Amino acid sequence: MLHIYGPGGVGGLLAGVLAKNGQDVAIVATPRTADVINTDGLVIRSQKYGNFTVKVRAVTKPARGAQVLLTTKSYTLPEIARIVKSANPSEVGALFNGFTHAKAVHDLTDNDTWSGSIRTISSRVAPGVIEQTSKFVRLELPDSAMDGEISRTLLEGGLDVSFGGTEEQVLWRKLRSQSLMALLTAATNLPIGSAMERNQKVTCHAVDEMARIATFMGLPTSHNDIMQGLLMSDPEATSSMARDVADGKHCELKELGSDVVAAASRAGIPVPALATLVSAVEDRINRTSK
């Protein structure tokens, strides 16, 4: 049975869609949220799947030997690792942002583990209530996950799943554009179109730097690969990191910014534009925390 760890925008949406389509899933949540879900079900308001409420079993820890799909923020991994390990899961998959979490995921069990990516815009607006504002949900998993039970459940549950090479390639394929989207919007507190227009020089240099880093990390990448992705975004779109910074919440600056700059430093790749954007986000965090 698949246990989805995290009832937020990603985990709640996946659990709701899979349950609606007949898959045997449970969602791992805090006691308060688990009570709400067990009483009222999962409420999904989705641009892709429509609006519906579905019964999903909510628990506070994974069942022993279950398949576990981690959908929380990666910075929660140190907090939940003990609980996951104690379940001795038969398979663990992670849909975290960034790339430095991969080794820690592999350490959760001696059984199959992998990290993949998901692209969607979805958020939890209340306990057990998920609102998806994008019309897409795309999961990309490494080839090593292809024959696993988690992949089978996702595919049989009607989700859009593809397999894209090595774990590193999958993570960097998302990160190379997601990082810049997050940094530009969080640094400026502007939607991506305005942020790029007002910071054309920094954007151009940051794209070049990210392309060099992604190529070094095993994903051959050109300037156009990244720039076209940014230009195809809704110009009014922002990022969860920008929203978290504006709200004074814990954000993924480390995963989407600082870790990238650190990887570039280890590789001997100068990244002054990316470092400038990271510093600008840090300044906004410091201002909003006062």
Backbone as CSV, one residue per row, in Angstrom:
resi,resn,N_x,N_y,N_z,CA_x,CA_y,CA_z,C_x,C_y,C_z
1,MET,0.846,-1.204,0.000,0.000,0.000,0.000,0.872,1.241,0.000
2,LEU,0.533,2.211,-0.817,1.319,3.438,-0.906,0.914,4.407,0.199
3,HIS,1.893,4.840,0.976,1.691,5.872,1.985,2.353,7.159,1.495
4,ILE,1.564,8.203,1.316,2.076,9.488,0.849,2.325,10.362,2.063
5,TYR,3.594,10.701,2.270,3.985,11.449,3.468,3.882,12.939,3.177
6,GLY,2.871,13.573,3.767,2.683,15.010,3.602,1.361,15.336,2.945
7,PRO,0.436,15.996,3.657,-0.879,16.317,3.111,-0.957,17.720,2.518
8,GLY,0.165,18.235,2.018,0.186,19.586,1.459,-0.285,19.623,0.019
9,GLY,0.137,20.669,-0.702,-0.344,20.865,-2.059,-0.026,19.710,-2.988
10,VAL,1.175,19.153,-2.862,1.568,18.030,-3.722,1.013,16.716,-3.193
11,GLY,1.321,16.393,-1.945,0.886,15.114,-1.391,-0.618,14.965,-1.325
12,GLY,-1.299,16.030,-0.921,-2.749,15.968,-0.845,-3.382,15.783,-2.215
13,LEU,-2.861,16.490,-3.207,-3.391,16.357,-4.560,-3.181,14.943,-5.095
14,LEU,-1.959,14.416,-4.944,-1.682,13.065,-5.449,-2.549,12.033,-4.745
15,ALA,-2.651,12.136,-3.406,-3.463,11.177,-2.668,-4.923,11.233,-3.107
16,GLY,-5.438,12.447,-3.300,-6.830,12.588,-3.715,-7.098,11.997,-5.077
17,VAL,-6.236,12.299,-6.040,-6.428,11.794,-7.404,-6.285,10.276,-7.438
18,LEU,-5.271,9.747,-6.751,-5.059,8.301,-6.756,-6.237,7.573,-6.103
19,ALA,-6.704,8.086,-4.966,-7.835,7.449,-4.293,-9.092,7.504,-5.156
20,LYS,-9.333,8.637,-5.781,-10.505,8.782,-6.653,-10.460,7.774,-7.806
21,ASN,-9.238,7.453,-8.255,-9.081,6.534,-9.379,-8.852,5.096,-8.936
22,GLY,-9.213,4.798,-7.680,-9.264,3.412,-7.248,-7.993,2.824,-6.683
23,GLN,-6.971,3.651,-6.421,-5.722,3.130,-5.869,-5.783,3.069,-4.347
24,ASP,-5.077,2.104,-3.784,-5.060,1.894,-2.338,-3.950,2.764,-1.735
25,VAL,-4.341,3.928,-1.206,-3.359,4.867,-0.669,-3.791,5.341,0.714
26,ALA,-2.794,5.756,1.474,-3.030,6.431,2.751,-2.151,7.667,2.766
27,ILE,-2.514,8.635,3.571,-1.723,9.852,3.664,-1.230,10.012,5.097
28,VAL,0.042,10.358,5.245,0.655,10.523,6.560,0.616,11.996,6.924
29,ALA,-0.004,12.318,8.055,-0.234,13.709,8.431,-0.068,13.864,9.934
30,THR,-0.118,15.100,10.398,-0.131,15.352,11.836,-1.457,14.859,12.409
31,PRO,-1.515,14.612,13.720,-2.772,14.128,14.298,-3.964,15.023,13.977
32,ARG,-3.777,16.340,14.053,-4.902,17.258,13.796,-5.388,17.137,12.358
33,THR,-4.457,17.163,11.409,-4.855,17.077,10.004,-5.408,15.695,9.679
34,ALA,-4.828,14.659,10.269,-5.343,13.304,10.041,-6.788,13.191,10.501
35,ASP,-7.105,13.781,11.644,-8.488,13.751,12.133,-9.437,14.426,11.155
36,VAL,-9.011,15.576,10.616,-9.859,16.297,9.658,-10.095,15.454,8.409
37,ILE,-9.033,14.861,7.879,-9.157,14.075,6.648,-9.998,12.831,6.879
38,ASN,-9.790,12.165,8.002,-10.571,10.956,8.282,-12.051,11.269,8.494
39,THR,-12.346,12.479,8.968,-13.736,12.872,9.196,-14.402,13.413,7.937
40,ASP,-13.704,14.311,7.261,-14.318,15.040,6.140,-13.827,14.604,4.770
41,GLY,-12.796,13.770,4.701,-12.210,13.403,3.421,-11.247,14.461,2.918
42,LEU,-10.643,14.189,1.789,-9.775,15.160,1.125,-10.615,15.953,0.128
43,VAL,-10.564,17.256,0.237,-11.300,18.138,-0.663,-10.315,18.659,-1.714
44,ILE,-10.579,18.358,-2.972,-9.700,18.751,-4.071,-10.426,19.748,-4.964
45,ARG,-9.799,20.899,-5.175,-10.296,21.889,-6.125,-9.204,22.059,-7.174
46,SER,-9.418,21.492,-8.337,-8.334,21.361,-9.306,-8.728,21.854,-10.694
47,GLN,-7.829,22.623,-11.292,-8.027,23.061,-12.667,-7.889,21.901,-13.645
48,LYS,-7.193,20.852,-13.246,-6.981,19.707,-14.131,-7.994,18.584,-13.887
49,TYR,-8.262,18.288,-12.628,-9.068,17.120,-12.288,-10.489,17.459,-11.848
50,GLY,-10.808,18.750,-11.725,-12.125,19.148,-11.272,-12.201,19.209,-9.752
51,ASN,-13.385,19.468,-9.254,-13.612,19.585,-7.815,-14.289,18.319,-7.300
52,PHE,-13.734,17.751,-6.236,-14.319,16.542,-5.677,-13.824,16.344,-4.245
53,THR,-14.542,15.533,-3.515,-14.141,15.112,-2.173,-14.046,13.601,-2.170
54,VAL,-12.973,13.081,-1.600,-12.755,11.641,-1.622,-12.283,11.174,-0.248
55,LYS,-12.704,9.981,0.121,-12.264,9.391,1.377,-10.862,8.802,1.198
56,VAL,-9.946,9.232,2.050,-8.588,8.705,2.067,-8.221,8.438,3.525
57,ARG,-7.663,7.278,3.798,-7.257,6.983,5.171,-6.039,7.823,5.535
58,ALA,-6.122,8.537,6.641,-5.014,9.366,7.116,-4.435,8.746,8.378
59,VAL,-3.113,8.658,8.438,-2.409,8.070,9.572,-1.311,9.031,10.013
60,THR,-0.722,8.754,11.166,0.333,9.641,11.668,1.727,9.086,11.449
61,LYS,1.828,7.855,10.946,3.121,7.288,10.572,2.893,6.187,9.545
62,PRO,3.880,5.918,8.689,3.688,4.887,7.668,3.566,3.503,8.299
63,ALA,2.793,2.639,7.660,2.684,1.252,8.102,3.986,0.519,7.801
64,ARG,4.295,-0.465,8.608,5.531,-1.217,8.422,5.518,-1.945,7.071
65,GLY,6.598,-1.786,6.318,6.742,-2.452,5.037,6.024,-1.781,3.883
66,ALA,5.427,-0.616,4.114,4.697,0.086,3.049,5.656,0.722,2.054
67,GLN,5.127,1.053,0.892,5.854,1.964,0.001,5.561,3.383,0.476
68,VAL,6.588,4.226,0.537,6.442,5.580,1.069,6.890,6.587,0.023
69,LEU,6.019,7.538,-0.286,6.345,8.626,-1.195,6.392,9.917,-0.395
70,LEU,7.564,10.542,-0.332,7.778,11.746,0.459,7.454,12.974,-0.375
71,THR,6.514,13.803,0.125,6.092,14.992,-0.631,6.143,16.257,0.218
72,THR,6.809,16.192,1.364,6.980,17.379,2.193,8.083,18.245,1.592
73,LYS,8.443,19.335,2.255,9.624,20.096,1.871,10.862,19.309,2.300
74,SER,11.928,19.405,1.534,13.105,18.585,1.834,13.736,18.951,3.174
75,TYR,13.535,20.197,3.635,14.148,20.570,4.906,13.489,19.873,6.095
76,THR,12.360,19.189,5.870,11.742,18.423,6.952,12.331,17.023,7.077
77,LEU,13.180,16.616,6.133,13.671,15.245,6.129,14.369,14.848,7.429
78,PRO,15.235,15.691,8.009,15.845,15.287,9.281,14.820,15.005,10.375
79,GLU,13.686,15.692,10.339,12.662,15.505,11.365,11.883,14.206,11.174
80,ILE,11.673,13.803,9.931,10.816,12.641,9.678,11.613,11.375,9.390
81,ALA,12.935,11.479,9.264,13.747,10.323,8.873,13.579,9.150,9.830
82,ARG,13.569,9.423,11.126,13.463,8.338,12.105,12.139,7.588,11.943
83,ILE,11.051,8.333,11.725,9.741,7.706,11.572,9.712,6.834,10.321
84,VAL,10.293,7.352,9.231,10.308,6.587,7.985,11.159,5.330,8.147
85,LYS,12.338,5.479,8.716,13.217,4.319,8.895,12.571,3.242,9.747
86,SER,11.868,3.653,10.808,11.278,2.680,11.728,10.198,1.838,11.061
87,ALA,9.650,2.315,9.948,8.634,1.552,9.223,9.249,0.486,8.316
88,ASN,10.581,0.518,8.158,11.267,-0.413,7.253,10.533,-0.502,5.914
89,PRO,10.381,0.631,5.228,9.568,0.650,4.004,10.162,-0.233,2.911
90,SER,9.289,-0.807,2.104,9.735,-1.659,1.001,10.265,-0.842,-0.168
91,GLU,9.884,0.432,-0.225,10.373,1.344,-1.268,10.134,2.768,-0.787
92,VAL,11.089,3.645,-1.059,10.926,5.057,-0.720,11.220,5.897,-1.960
93,GLY,10.285,6.763,-2.303,10.503,7.754,-3.349,10.334,9.140,-2.759
94,ALA,11.021,10.115,-3.318,10.943,11.489,-2.828,10.688,12.440,-3.980
95,LEU,9.814,13.417,-3.755,9.525,14.468,-4.734,9.917,15.811,-4.136
96,PHE,11.160,15.912,-3.693,11.670,17.132,-3.092,12.257,18.047,-4.157
97,ASN,12.307,19.346,-3.830,13.051,20.289,-4.654,14.534,20.234,-4.285
98,GLY,15.379,20.645,-5.237,16.808,20.643,-4.985,17.459,19.327,-5.358
99,PHE,18.696,19.121,-4.873,19.421,17.903,-5.238,20.234,17.316,-4.091
100,THR,20.501,18.089,-3.043,21.395,17.605,-1.997,20.729,16.595,-1.068
101,HIS,19.409,16.446,-1.174,18.700,15.499,-0.315,18.858,14.054,-0.755
102,ALA,19.323,13.823,-1.971,19.258,12.476,-2.562,19.962,11.426,-1.708
103,LYS,21.149,11.726,-1.208,21.868,10.742,-0.393,21.091,10.402,0.871
104,ALA,20.509,11.410,1.523,19.747,11.164,2.744,18.534,10.283,2.473
105,VAL,17.924,10.422,1.317,16.800,9.555,0.947,17.282,8.114,0.810
106,HIS,18.436,7.919,0.187,18.977,6.561,0.030,19.307,5.916,1.375
107,ASP,19.547,6.729,2.379,19.888,6.203,3.699,18.664,5.780,4.519
108,LEU,17.464,5.989,3.994,16.247,5.709,4.769,15.919,4.223,4.857
109,THR,16.392,3.437,3.911,16.102,2.005,3.897,17.136,1.299,3.027
110,ASP,17.310,0.004,3.274,18.171,-0.803,2.414,17.447,-1.254,1.157
111,ASN,16.148,-1.005,1.100,15.368,-1.370,-0.084,15.447,-0.255,-1.131
112,ASP,14.651,-0.343,-2.166,14.739,0.591,-3.287,14.415,2.018,-2.853
113,THR,15.226,2.959,-3.285,15.002,4.385,-3.013,15.321,5.185,-4.269
114,TRP,14.642,6.308,-4.412,14.912,7.186,-5.544,14.344,8.575,-5.256
115,SER,14.840,9.553,-6.000,14.298,10.911,-5.950,13.872,11.317,-7.350
116,GLY,12.697,11.916,-7.441,12.182,12.380,-8.720,11.663,13.800,-8.589
117,SER,10.890,14.243,-9.567,10.382,15.617,-9.538,8.925,15.653,-9.965
118,ILE,8.254,16.713,-9.552,6.876,16.950,-9.965,6.737,18.412,-10.331
119,ARG,5.979,18.674,-11.367,5.711,20.043,-11.805,4.199,20.277,-11.752
120,THR,3.808,21.167,-10.889,2.413,21.575,-10.774,2.382,22.821,-9.904
121,ILE,1.242,23.470,-9.835,1.050,24.591,-8.908,-0.146,24.238,-8.057
122,SER,0.112,23.896,-6.811,-0.923,23.396,-5.936,-0.564,23.753,-4.503
123,SER,-1.569,24.045,-3.694,-1.290,24.423,-2.311,-2.410,23.934,-1.398
124,ARG,-2.072,23.780,-0.135,-3.065,23.451,0.881,-3.622,24.755,1.427
125,VAL,-4.912,24.976,1.260,-5.525,26.223,1.721,-6.159,26.071,3.097
126,ALA,-6.314,24.827,3.540,-6.807,24.510,4.888,-6.507,23.037,5.097
127,PRO,-6.496,22.557,6.342,-6.249,21.129,6.558,-7.220,20.266,5.753
128,GLY,-6.670,19.414,4.895,-7.503,18.538,4.090,-8.136,19.168,2.879
129,VAL,-7.774,20.428,2.578,-8.347,21.130,1.421,-7.199,21.573,0.508
130,ILE,-7.204,21.072,-0.724,-6.118,21.309,-1.676,-6.653,22.078,-2.880
131,GLU,-5.921,23.099,-3.264,-6.317,23.908,-4.423,-5.189,23.883,-5.448
132,GLN,-5.469,23.298,-6.607,-4.500,23.252,-7.700,-4.891,24.278,-8.756
133,THR,-4.019,25.250,-9.002,-4.347,26.336,-9.928,-3.737,26.149,-11.313
134,SER,-2.854,25.181,-11.484,-2.320,24.890,-12.815,-3.170,23.809,-13.474
135,LYS,-3.044,23.720,-14.787,-3.775,22.697,-15.534,-2.881,21.507,-15.860
136,PHE,-1.771,21.390,-15.149,-0.841,20.294,-15.422,-0.332,19.695,-14.113
137,VAL,-0.063,18.411,-14.175,0.649,17.681,-13.127,1.559,16.706,-13.864
138,ARG,2.850,16.958,-13.810,3.787,16.102,-14.530,4.848,15.578,-13.575
139,LEU,4.921,14.265,-13.467,5.943,13.635,-12.649,7.032,13.074,-13.542
140,GLU,8.280,13.309,-13.169,9.409,12.717,-13.876,10.239,11.950,-12.860
141,LEU,10.422,10.662,-13.118,11.138,9.792,-12.209,12.367,9.226,-12.900
142,PRO,13.383,8.855,-12.132,14.559,8.239,-12.754,14.220,6.853,-13.287
143,ASP,15.005,6.387,-14.236,14.764,5.065,-14.812,14.802,3.973,-13.750
144,SER,15.554,4.189,-12.687,15.663,3.187,-11.630,14.341,2.945,-10.916
145,ALA,13.391,3.893,-11.038,12.086,3.746,-10.379,11.056,3.052,-11.258
146,MET,11.417,2.736,-12.493,10.433,2.319,-13.486,9.685,1.051,-13.086
147,ASP,10.362,0.104,-12.470,9.731,-1.179,-12.164,9.209,-1.258,-10.732
148,GLY,9.213,-0.146,-10.014,8.795,-0.155,-8.626,7.287,-0.095,-8.450
149,GLU,6.839,-0.418,-7.232,5.420,-0.399,-6.925,4.863,1.025,-6.885
150,ILE,5.697,1.995,-6.481,5.212,3.374,-6.449,4.874,3.843,-7.854
151,SER,5.762,3.570,-8.805,5.499,3.962,-10.194,4.245,3.292,-10.718
152,ARG,4.067,2.010,-10.382,2.875,1.302,-10.846,1.612,1.980,-10.328
153,THR,1.622,2.335,-9.041,0.442,2.991,-8.463,0.183,4.338,-9.123
154,LEU,1.223,5.118,-9.343,1.055,6.427,-9.962,0.501,6.300,-11.376
155,LEU,1.036,5.360,-12.134,0.580,5.174,-13.516,-0.847,4.636,-13.567
156,GLU,-1.139,3.630,-12.751,-2.487,3.053,-12.758,-3.508,4.027,-12.177
157,GLY,-3.024,4.994,-11.403,-3.915,6.013,-10.861,-4.167,7.180,-11.792
158,GLY,-3.701,7.067,-13.040,-4.034,8.071,-14.049,-3.177,9.311,-14.060
159,LEU,-2.017,9.266,-13.407,-1.141,10.431,-13.377,-0.173,10.423,-14.558
160,ASP,0.276,11.602,-14.933,1.205,11.775,-16.046,2.620,11.546,-15.532
161,VAL,3.173,10.364,-15.813,4.487,9.978,-15.310,5.400,9.663,-16.482
162,SER,6.612,10.220,-16.452,7.628,9.865,-17.432,8.908,9.488,-16.696
163,PHE,9.813,8.838,-17.409,11.082,8.418,-16.832,12.201,9.071,-17.630
164,GLY,13.177,9.656,-16.890,14.096,10.561,-17.567,15.571,10.369,-17.303
165,GLY,16.065,9.137,-17.282,17.496,8.931,-17.115,17.888,8.731,-15.664
166,THR,19.030,9.269,-15.292,19.534,9.086,-13.944,18.813,10.009,-12.969
167,GLU,18.979,9.705,-11.688,18.405,10.550,-10.653,18.913,11.979,-10.771
168,GLU,20.228,12.139,-10.976,20.811,13.480,-11.084,20.226,14.241,-12.265
169,GLN,20.035,13.582,-13.394,19.468,14.248,-14.562,18.035,14.702,-14.305
170,VAL,17.252,13.855,-13.658,15.863,14.214,-13.350,15.821,15.432,-12.429
171,LEU,16.631,15.428,-11.373,16.599,16.525,-10.404,17.068,17.831,-11.032
172,TRP,18.120,17.778,-11.826,18.639,19.002,-12.425,17.787,19.500,-13.578
173,ARG,17.053,18.618,-14.224,16.169,19.065,-15.309,15.106,20.015,-14.771
174,LYS,14.634,19.760,-13.574,13.684,20.680,-12.949,14.398,21.849,-12.302
175,LEU,15.471,21.567,-11.591,16.138,22.599,-10.798,16.698,23.725,-11.650
176,ARG,17.180,23.425,-12.843,17.854,24.450,-13.642,16.934,25.616,-13.992
177,SER,15.639,25.362,-14.128,14.706,26.468,-14.371,13.996,26.888,-13.093
178,GLN,13.681,25.923,-12.232,12.966,26.241,-11.002,13.774,27.166,-10.105
179,SER,15.079,26.937,-10.035,15.935,27.764,-9.189,15.862,29.221,-9.606
180,LEU,15.965,29.489,-10.892,15.940,30.874,-11.366,14.558,31.492,-11.201
181,MET,13.531,30.718,-11.453,12.161,31.208,-11.239,11.988,31.631,-9.784
182,ALA,12.446,30.780,-8.870,12.292,31.066,-7.444,13.144,32.250,-7.021
183,LEU,14.403,32.275,-7.440,15.312,33.341,-7.016,14.877,34.697,-7.554
184,LEU,14.509,34.753,-8.825,14.123,36.037,-9.422,12.858,36.595,-8.776
185,THR,11.860,35.739,-8.571,10.607,36.235,-7.988,10.765,36.554,-6.503
186,ALA,11.549,35.751,-5.789,11.724,35.998,-4.355,12.629,37.196,-4.101
187,ALA,13.617,37.418,-4.963,14.528,38.545,-4.780,13.845,39.877,-5.041
188,THR,12.870,39.884,-5.960,12.244,41.137,-6.391,10.839,41.344,-5.858
189,ASN,10.211,40.253,-5.379,8.794,40.291,-4.997,7.923,40.700,-6.181
190,LEU,8.311,40.243,-7.361,7.577,40.516,-8.592,7.263,39.204,-9.298
191,PRO,6.212,39.154,-10.130,5.988,37.972,-10.962,7.132,37.810,-11.947
192,ILE,7.282,36.626,-12.497,8.478,36.303,-13.274,8.658,37.212,-14.491
193,GLY,7.575,37.583,-15.161,7.714,38.448,-16.339,8.338,39.786,-15.988
194,SER,7.816,40.445,-14.963,8.340,41.744,-14.538,9.742,41.603,-13.961
195,ALA,9.986,40.538,-13.211,11.308,40.326,-12.612,12.374,40.193,-13.680
196,MET,12.090,39.458,-14.750,13.057,39.296,-15.832,13.246,40.588,-16.609
197,GLU,12.139,41.285,-16.858,12.211,42.521,-17.635,13.023,43.594,-16.916
198,ARG,12.866,43.700,-15.613,13.554,44.735,-14.847,14.978,44.350,-14.477
199,ASN,15.331,43.083,-14.682,16.670,42.615,-14.318,17.255,41.785,-15.460
200,GLN,17.240,42.369,-16.655,17.619,41.609,-17.838,19.070,41.137,-17.803
201,LYS,19.967,42.003,-17.365,21.384,41.641,-17.361,21.666,40.530,-16.363
202,VAL,21.149,40.678,-15.139,21.355,39.645,-14.124,20.710,38.334,-14.573
203,THR,19.507,38.411,-15.160,18.835,37.198,-15.629,19.671,36.478,-16.667
204,CYS,20.193,37.221,-17.646,20.981,36.619,-18.719,22.235,35.939,-18.165
205,HIS,22.932,36.626,-17.261,24.142,36.046,-16.683,23.807,34.836,-15.808
206,ALA,22.716,34.920,-15.044,22.326,33.804,-14.177,21.952,32.573,-14.997
207,VAL,21.296,32.784,-16.135,20.950,31.666,-17.018,22.219,30.995,-17.530
208,ASP,23.198,31.794,-17.951,24.469,31.230,-18.420,25.140,30.405,-17.318
209,GLU,25.146,30.951,-16.122,25.789,30.257,-15.006,25.079,28.942,-14.691
210,MET,23.753,28.980,-14.659,22.999,27.773,-14.359,23.218,26.708,-15.432
211,ALA,23.308,27.119,-16.683,23.557,26.161,-17.757,24.899,25.470,-17.563
212,ARG,25.917,26.210,-17.148,27.235,25.608,-16.925,27.200,24.629,-15.749
213,ILE,26.488,25.014,-14.670,26.413,24.126,-13.502,25.668,22.837,-13.865
214,ALA,24.504,22.965,-14.510,23.709,21.786,-14.849,24.493,20.846,-15.762
215,THR,25.233,21.415,-16.705,26.057,20.601,-17.596,27.125,19.858,-16.800
216,PHE,27.770,20.552,-15.875,28.788,19.921,-15.029,28.185,18.793,-14.194
217,MET,26.934,18.967,-13.765,26.283,17.975,-12.911,25.695,16.798,-13.697
218,GLY,25.920,16.770,-14.999,25.525,15.611,-15.791,24.340,15.804,-16.699
219,LEU,23.807,17.036,-16.777,22.678,17.306,-17.657,23.103,18.376,-18.668
220,PRO,23.542,17.967,-19.859,23.963,18.956,-20.860,22.874,19.995,-21.089
221,THR,23.226,21.276,-20.907,22.237,22.352,-20.897,22.800,23.570,-21.604
222,SER,21.981,24.183,-22.452,22.363,25.416,-23.123,21.635,26.603,-22.502
223,HIS,22.089,27.800,-22.843,21.407,29.028,-22.421,19.943,28.987,-22.842
224,ASN,19.684,28.582,-24.083,18.313,28.582,-24.596,17.423,27.560,-23.896
225,ASP,18.008,26.434,-23.472,17.209,25.435,-22.763,16.514,26.062,-21.558
226,ILE,17.254,26.892,-20.834,16.707,27.502,-19.625,15.864,28.731,-19.952
227,MET,16.382,29.578,-20.838,15.675,30.820,-21.139,14.312,30.558,-21.751
228,GLN,14.219,29.574,-22.635,12.929,29.282,-23.253,11.915,28.814,-22.216
229,GLY,12.386,28.043,-21.239,11.491,27.607,-20.180,10.950,28.775,-19.375
230,LEU,11.816,29.740,-19.074,11.384,30.913,-18.318,10.414,31.761,-19.140
231,LEU,10.718,31.922,-20.427,9.875,32.755,-21.282,8.509,32.116,-21.535
232,MET,8.440,30.789,-21.442,7.166,30.099,-21.654,6.279,30.130,-20.415
233,SER,6.837,30.556,-19.277,6.045,30.637,-18.054,5.005,31.753,-18.179
234,ASP,3.909,31.608,-17.485,2.943,32.695,-17.379,3.662,33.903,-16.785
235,PRO,3.699,35.050,-17.472,4.438,36.199,-16.949,3.944,36.682,-15.596
236,GLU,2.721,36.310,-15.224,2.181,36.703,-13.923,2.448,35.663,-12.838
237,ALA,3.141,34.590,-13.215,3.404,33.530,-12.248,4.476,33.954,-11.253
238,THR,4.362,33.439,-10.051,5.381,33.652,-9.040,5.850,32.282,-8.564
239,SER,6.431,32.203,-7.391,6.948,30.930,-6.894,6.548,30.752,-5.438
240,SER,6.555,29.498,-4.991,6.237,29.248,-3.580,7.288,29.881,-2.683
241,MET,8.535,29.941,-3.150,9.562,30.572,-2.330,9.283,32.067,-2.175
242,ALA,8.866,32.720,-3.241,8.533,34.145,-3.144,7.382,34.365,-2.175
243,ARG,6.376,33.486,-2.220,5.239,33.627,-1.302,5.677,33.384,0.133
244,ASP,6.541,32.398,0.337,7.017,32.106,1.694,7.837,33.268,2.256
245,VAL,8.684,33.861,1.415,9.478,35.006,1.871,8.562,36.168,2.234
246,ALA,7.591,36.452,1.385,6.666,37.554,1.652,5.874,37.337,2.931
247,ASP,5.574,36.063,3.231,4.779,35.748,4.421,5.636,35.521,5.663
248,GLY,6.953,35.652,5.524,7.839,35.431,6.657,7.951,33.976,7.075
249,LYS,7.708,33.043,6.145,7.761,31.615,6.455,9.117,31.027,6.085
250,HIS,9.391,29.839,6.624,10.584,29.091,6.238,10.505,28.820,4.739
251,CYS,11.563,29.095,4.016,11.547,28.909,2.566,12.691,27.990,2.130
252,GLU,12.697,27.664,0.851,13.682,26.727,0.311,14.864,27.446,-0.344
253,LEU,15.341,28.513,0.254,16.485,29.226,-0.318,17.715,28.330,-0.373
254,LYS,17.940,27.535,0.656,19.089,26.636,0.647,18.995,25.666,-0.524
255,GLU,17.850,25.002,-0.653,17.688,23.970,-1.671,17.723,24.528,-3.088
256,LEU,17.150,25.708,-3.297,17.008,26.263,-4.640,18.037,27.343,-4.969
257,GLY,18.839,27.739,-3.992,19.807,28.797,-4.246,21.182,28.519,-3.672
258,SER,21.281,28.492,-2.366,22.591,28.370,-1.714,23.302,27.077,-2.084
259,ASP,22.555,25.961,-2.167,23.176,24.687,-2.543,23.724,24.732,-3.960
260,VAL,23.047,25.449,-4.849,23.508,25.575,-6.231,24.804,26.378,-6.279
261,VAL,24.839,27.474,-5.545,26.051,28.294,-5.496,27.207,27.497,-4.897
262,ALA,26.929,26.717,-3.859,27.970,25.900,-3.236,28.497,24.839,-4.202
263,ALA,27.605,24.228,-4.977,28.028,23.224,-5.956,28.901,23.857,-7.028
264,ALA,28.547,25.061,-7.446,29.364,25.765,-8.432,30.753,26.063,-7.879
265,SER,30.803,26.478,-6.621,32.092,26.778,-5.995,32.973,25.537,-5.957
266,ARG,32.401,24.399,-5.591,33.182,23.156,-5.547,33.686,22.773,-6.922
267,ALA,32.905,23.111,-7.961,33.295,22.771,-9.329,34.204,23.817,-9.958
268,GLY,34.446,24.918,-9.258,35.283,25.978,-9.809,34.589,26.806,-10.873
269,ILE,33.248,26.892,-10.800,32.464,27.657,-11.775,32.046,28.976,-11.131
270,PRO,32.509,30.115,-11.640,32.097,31.411,-11.064,30.612,31.664,-11.323
271,VAL,29.885,32.086,-10.275,28.442,32.344,-10.419,28.078,33.653,-9.717
272,PRO,28.649,34.776,-10.131,28.352,36.037,-9.434,26.891,36.453,-9.534
273,ALA,26.226,36.188,-10.660,24.821,36.591,-10.800,23.926,35.768,-9.874
274,LEU,24.144,34.468,-9.814,23.360,33.632,-8.913,23.615,34.015,-7.459
275,ALA,24.874,34.296,-7.131,25.193,34.710,-5.763,24.507,36.025,-5.414
276,THR,24.408,36.928,-6.376,23.716,38.202,-6.166,22.239,37.977,-5.862
277,LEU,21.614,37.055,-6.610,20.196,36.769,-6.381,19.979,36.119,-5.016
278,VAL,20.861,35.195,-4.636,20.746,34.565,-3.321,20.867,35.617,-2.219
279,SER,21.825,36.526,-2.362,22.001,37.588,-1.358,20.779,38.495,-1.283
280,ALA,20.171,38.771,-2.439,18.975,39.620,-2.450,17.818,38.945,-1.723
281,VAL,17.664,37.632,-1.895,16.610,36.912,-1.171,16.914,36.919,0.324
282,GLU,18.174,36.697,0.688,18.560,36.740,2.105,18.227,38.093,2.717
283,ASP,18.473,39.171,1.972,18.153,40.521,2.478,16.660,40.662,2.712
284,ARG,15.844,40.147,1.795,14.385,40.237,1.982,13.941,39.406,3.168
285,ILE,14.538,38.244,3.372,14.187,37.408,4.523,14.516,38.157,5.818
286,ASN,15.674,38.769,5.848,16.080,39.513,7.057,15.146,40.682,7.331
287,ARG,14.696,41.363,6.261,13.803,42.503,6.451,12.425,42.058,6.942
288,THR,11.910,40.957,6.376,10.574,40.510,6.761,10.559,39.872,8.151
289,SER,11.728,39.428,8.633,11.770,38.786,9.941,11.890,39.784,11.077
290,LYS,12.144,41.053,10.761,12.316,42.080,11.805,10.951,42.592,12.283
